[in-house]
């Protein structure tokens, strides 16, 4: 024995109170000249480890917290339990844990994920029986997946998306395994096609103007339509139509330019620099099968639709200041610009207050995403009002009605 020294080791807390163990341990030395360890410290079995400032029991507790909650959330929970530890320490403990042994997996799920979208991808493998991750490897090519399957025999069922690389890798690495398309990807692909269909028939989504059945007090005034009010509404509709037409024309022109440059052999980066567009926009135009797909996808409700009833009410009360109205609807959540509001108010400001009040009150139009959710969601989860609206839309559009019947006939 060489000497003794005092050692402090943090242990699990008691009733939220931190605990520190003070140990008196021995230090030994080796008297053999060829031994590289001049001195070494006595360890208490089940309590201490080399260079550790925490007990074995406390380390296991922190590892469990790190596995469940990782860094920041784990550190907050540990503090409530009386354990002072930082998020970096929890992450280091998590990374130090050995990877679980995969073993034999009978039903294997495989899918890709992006480490850097469009450039670098990796593959995630899941045990479909336990829904636990099995392994992660870099790449998503045919040979990557086939090599993993050859190193892990025993796979009987491979659940994948419809990617050709994984199909070829499965045939090469596990030819006897049965390949199936997983339900999530099938439903996801269906929702994408439904969204394209709804976008292509977006003209069927708006509801017709709601007219009141009440008898007007002034029958003479009712018999003669107000030309200025009608002109104001016509101007609003014409402005919306002009904006939609302009966007459609610009979309078709950009699609033609991108496809022409792709035909010349230019890559996405070169097209981005040539046209001055965002890379994601160029990628979307390059992948589109045609301009009509992009025009339909771009069809959306105006940001002002939800606030038009309030604006009509304020205009009827005599408030025509666009800046004041913009401030009022901004407080209510309007995310658009002042210019958008000013363009909408310009034709309405020429009408009188009672003419504005007489404008037909149209309910806020539904969006493409809303209709897709109603068509692909479970009917029992639909709000009664939403069920009425989707029924009306289906009655106006035979194509969407046929799609709804097709979706309803699919197995859940």
N, C-alpha and C positions, 0 to 999 in steps of 0.2 A: 504494500500500500504506500502510495506517495504522499497523500494529504487528504484533507477534507475541506469542503466548501459549502456555502449556503446557496440554494437554488430556489427561485420563485417560479411557480407554474400556475397559470390561470386555470380554474376548473369551472364546471357548470354552476350557474347561479342557483341560489336557494331562495325561493319566494321572491324572485326579482332582485335579490341582492347579490352583487358580484362576489365571487369567492376566489381567494388566492391561497395556494398551498405553499408553505415554507418548508423546504426539505433540507436535511443535512446529509449529503451524499459523499461517497468516497471517490478519490481519484487514484488510479493505479498507474504503475509504470512497468515496462517490460525490460528485464535485465539482459535480454539477448541482443547482442550488438547488431545482428542483421535485421532486426525488427524495425520497420519504418515508423511505427507509432511509438513515440516516446512516452506519452501519457494518454490514458483514456479514462472516461468517466463511467461510473456505475449507473445503470439504468434500472428503474423500478418497473417490473413487468406489469403491463396493463395500465400504466399511468404516465410514463414519460418516454420520449424518443429523443434521439440526438438533435441538439440545437433547437429543440422545440420549446416555446414559451407557453404552450397550452397543453393541457392533459389530453390523453387519447380520447376520453369521453367527450370533452368539449369540441375536439376536432371533428368527431363524428356528427355532433349536433350541427356544427357550422356547415359541414358538407351537405347534410340533409336540407338545411335552409337554402344553401346555394343551388342545389339541384332543383328545388321547388320554385324559388323566386329570383335567383341570380343576384345581381349587384345591388342596385339602389333599394328595391323593395325588401331584399333580404337583410340589408343593413338596418332598415327601419324596424323590421320585426325583431331582429336581434337586440336592438336597443330597448324595446319594450320588455324583452325577457331578461334584461339586466346584463347583456353581453355587449361590451364595447368593441365593435369591429367595423372596419371600413369596407366600402363596396369593392375596392381593389383587392383586398385580402380574400373576400369571398370568391371573386373571379379566379384568383390564383389557386385557391383550394379546388375550385371546380375543374380548372384545366389540369391539375395534378392527378385527378382521379383516373384510373385506368379505363380504357374503353371497354364496354361490355362485350363479351364473346358472342358472336352472332349465332353460332351453332347451325343446326339444320333448320331451314325455313321452308315449309311446304307451300305456302301461299305468299308470294312476294309481290309487293306493290312498288312500282318504279315511276319516277317523274323527275323532271328537270327543274332547276331554279337558277336565276341569274345572279352571278356574283357581280357582273357589270353588264347591264342590259345591252344586248346587241353585240357583245364582244366576248364575254367570258361566262361559261355556264358550268354547272356541276350537276351531279345526279344524286337524288335521295332515294334510299331503299327502305321499305317499311314491311314489317311482318303483319300481314293482313289479319291474322288470327288474333293478335294482341294489340294491333294498331300502334306498336312501338317502333321507333326508328331502329334500323339494323345497321346501316352503314351509309357513309357519304364518300363519294370519290370525285375527283376532278375530271371534267369532260362529260360529253354526252354522245360520243361517237359509237359506231357499231362495235369496234374492237374493244372499247373501254367496257361496255356492258358484257360482251361475250367473255372477256377475260375474267371478270368478277364471277360470272356464273360457273365457269370451269373450275375456279378456285373454291367454290362453295356448292358442291353437288347436293342433290336431294330436292331441288325446287320442282314442284309438280304443277303449280299454277302461277302464271305471271299476269298480273293485273296492271294495265298500262293505258296511256292515251293512244291516239292513233298516229303517233310519230313513227315514220318508217325506220329510223335508226334503231330504236329499241326493238322493233319487230324483227329486223334482220339480226341484231345482236342476240335476241332470244333464240332464234332458229339456229344460230351458230353455236352458242354456249350451252343451251339446254334444249336440244331438238325434241326431246320427249315431253316437254312441258306444254300444257295447254295455255294458250294466250286468250285473254278476254279484255274487252274495253271496259274500264271502270265507269260506274254510273255517274260520278261527278262530271267527268269530261264529256260524257254523252249529253247530260243535261245542260252543261255549260255551252256546248256547241249549239244545242237547240235554242237556247236563249239568245245567242248571237244572231242566228238566222231569223228568229222572231223579231228581234230589234230592227234588223234590216227591213223586214216586211212591214212593220208598223211605220218605220220612217218613210218607206216608199208610199204609204197610204196615209200620210199625216194630214192630208186635206180632209179626211173623214173624221178626224178627232174633235174639232170644235163643235160645240152644240149650237143649234140655231138660236137667234135672238129670242129672248123671253118677252112676250107682250102681255100687258096687264089687261084683265077682263073688266076692270072697273069702268063705269060710265062717266065720261068727263062732264064737268059742271057746265062748261060752255060748249054747247053742241055746234054752234057756228064756227068757233075756233077749231073744234075737232074735225069738222067737215073739210076745212081748208088746211092742207098740210103746210107746215112751216118750212118754207124753202131754205131759209138760212140754217135751220137745224139740220135739215137733210143734207145741205151742202157741207156743213161741218163734218157730219158723219162720213159723207162720201170722201172728203179730203183725208180724213184719218185712215179710212180703208185703202185709199189710193196710195197714201204714203207707205203703209205697211206692205202693200203689194209691190211697190217700186223697190223697197228695200230688199224684199225676198228675191225679186227678179235680179237685182244687182248682185246679190250674193251668189245666186245660182250661176249667173254669167261669169263671174270671177272664178268660181270653183271649176267650171268647165274649161276655162282658159288655162288655169294653173295645171289642171290634169293633163291637158294637151302638151304644155311646155315640158312637164316632168317626163311624160312618156316619150316625147321626142328626144330629149337629152339621154334618156336611158337607152333608146334605140341607137344612139351614137356611141354607146359604150361607156358613158360617164358613170362614175359611182355616186353614192349618196352625198358624200362630202363635196365633190366637185359641183354637183347640182345645187347644193345648199349655198355655196359661194357664188355660183353663177346667178341664181335667182334672188339671193338675199333672203331666203326663207329659213325658218327653224328646221333643224334636222328631223325632228319628229314629224313635222308637217310634210316634208319631202318623203319620208318613209311611208306615211299614210297614203299619199297620192301615188307613190310607186307601187304599193301593194294592192290598190283598188282595182277591181276588175273592170270598172267603167266609171265615167263621171256621174251617172245617175245615182250610183251607190253613195257617192260622197255628197251629192245634193240632198238625198233623202236623209243621210246621217246628220247633215247640218241643219235640218229643219227643227226648229225649237220655238218654244213660246217666248214672247217678249218678256223682259224683266219687269215691265210695267204692268203686266196683266193683273197681277194680284192687287195692285194699288189703284187701278182705274176707277172702281166704284168710289173710293175715297176722294180721288182727284175730281171726279164729276160733282161730288157733293160740295167740295170746297169751291169749285168754279161757280156752281149755282148760288153759293153764298156770297159771291162777288170777289173772291180772292183769286187774282190772276197773276200775281208775282211769281215767276218761275223759281227764283232763288228761294223764296219763302216756302213754296211747296216742296222743293227739293229737300230742304232742311227737315220738313215735317215727315216726309216718307222715309228719309234716311234714318231717322230715329226709330221708325217702325221696321227697319231692316232692309230697305231698298239698297241693293249693291251696285246699281248702275250709275252712269255719269249724268251730269247736269245737261249735257248736250242732247242725250237721248230723251230726257224729259221735255226739253225746250222744243224739240222737233214734234213731239206729240201734242204739246199745248198750243202750238202756233195756229193751226186751223180752228181750234176750239175757241180761242180768245175772241174771234170775230163774232161769235154768237152771243145772244143775250143769256141772262141767268136762267130764265124759264125755258129757253130753248135747249140749254145744256141739260137741265133737269129732265127734259123730255127725251133725251137720247136713250135708246134701248139698252137696258142693263143686261150685259152678257156675263155669265159666270166665267171665272178664270179658266182658260183652256187647260186641259191636261197635257202633260209632257209625254214624250215617247217612252221614257223610262217608266213612268207610272203605268202606262197601258201594258208594257211588257211585264211588269210585276203582277198586274191583275190577271193577265193571260196565263202566266207560268206558275203563279202561286196556287196554293190549295184553296178551293172554293170556300171551304169552311172558315178560312182565315180572313175572308174579304169583309170589309166594313159594309154595312147595308147601303150607304150612299154610294160607295164605290161600285158595289154590285149593280146598282141601278144605272150608273154611268157607263160601265162596260157593256151592259146589255143594250143600251142605246147606241153605242158605237158599233157593236156587232150588227145591229139592225140596219145601220147606214152603210156598212162595208161588208159585202159577201166574202171577200178574201180573208178578212180578219175573223169572220164568223167560222169559215172553214178551218182556219188555223186553230181556233179555240176548240173546235170539236176534235181535231186531230190530237191536240195536247191532252184533252180530257180522256181520250182513249188509250193513252200511254200508261204502263204500269207504274205505280207509285213506288 
